[in-house]
Amino acid sequence: MFESNKKILSVITIIMFSAFIGVNSATAAGEETPYFHHIIAKFYKGKTVTVIVGSGAGGGFGLNGRLVSNHIGKHIPGKPTVVVQFMRGGGGTKAANYVYNVSPKDGSVISMPISSIVENQLLRPKKIRFDATKFHWLGSITSLASVLSVWHTSPVKSLNEAKQKPIIMGATSPNSSWYRMIKLMNPLLGTKFKFVTGYKGSKGVDMAMERGEVHGRSLAWASVKAKRGHWLKDGKLIHFAQIGPYKLADLPNVPRFIDLAKTEKAKTMVRFLHMTGMIGRALHTPPNVPKDRVAALRAAFGATMKDASFVGDYAKRKLPLGPTSGQKLQAFIGKVVATPKSTINELKAALKGK
């Protein structure tokens, strides 16, 4: 009788252990087993998830942050309420520092950072209080390509003319990748761009350009088409160069910055700044969020990218969709942060010039 009971207990132990391993394996892989879904739903039910956007509400990041927040909640187990908080400052550094150090680490906070925060970590580490490799990256909605454009009343009408005569470019901050891309043209291409920074978000720079305070700026092309389509229709912009990791099909006659760079060293510097475009409109959580909740949020992000109503909202606003998974984005950022220090120092030196 005793031996029989021992065998029964052994069988039960094996079954329970196997079930435990199965649940944890599924959780690690991000699969939503009923048990996994129940545990996550129990945490999120009745809660509020805050999406912190590292910009003002008026620009492309603000628009994308609102759109994804409108849809992702229904794909998170427990269907929490999702709200948006805008935290502009320091080219995205203020929000990244806050999310890394202050915000709850329980999965109730998601961030849409300014995509230059990884650049800032490497190029301007003094005010950085985060390590981008330790954020849990959920995925990117799309990569970004930008265009250096000037207002139609600008005294300079081409990139060649900009090598002879200075004009004023606007930007939110010297920490902005869009600022750096134009600034790098001075040492690499011989342009004479001057800068005015400190505007509140991309909308502030746009208004300054319309008022004639600045002559041009670098613009995320997708945002221009979505939010400033009337400028394009009315011929208000003159495009000098494309800036980003891929060529824009609808601007076939506008040259890419990287193709204008004359040496391999110069091209390496431009490629480094392309990483902001590769990160694009991404989402991440703070560090130290439990792995099962990270898996659930990554799954929710993936489901949102396939959600017909979400896709329809993007199509309606002529915004591009080209999702990257959280796992791929995490690996990419890890490689970027491992960029040789010599490359970083050369780029810093080039950006310090007039």
Helices and strands as residue ranges (DSSP letters): H 2-29, H 34-44, E 48-53, H 60-72, G 73-75, E 81-86, G 90-92, H 93-101, E 109-112, H 117-123, G 125-127, G 132-134, E 136-140, E 146-151, G 161-163, E 168-170, H 177-183, H 185-189, E 194-196, H 201-211, E 216-220, H 221-227, H 229-233, E 237-243, H 257-260, H 264-273, H 275-279, E 282-285, H 291-306, H 308-316, E 324-325, H 326-337, H 341-352
